[in-house]
Amino acid sequence: KQIWGVGENMGTEESKKIWEENAQFWDNAMGDESNEFHREVVRPKVTELLSPNPA
């Protein structure tokens, strides 16, 4: 079995095609509000890291 992206460069069109083939899976997995881990752990910390300090 070949693993995409390991030891090769994938073209934009090929990458886009593969993404589109997996889009429905990720839409279902993440839902309208993303998954709980992303919503409760990732998003708050990323927001904190990207928010400028007003000082």
Phi, psi and omega in degrees: 000131179271137177257117181297138175089354179261112178076017179206158175256127181267136177288162182301314182295320179295317178298316179298318179298314180294319178299314181298325179294333182258357186300316182297320177303311182290324175301315179292318183292322184270334180068188182287333185248015185071178180273166187300316180302312181296316183293319187266334184248304187289305187303313180299319181288321177296317178299317178298316180294326184270349181280128180290147177277122184289356182289000000 
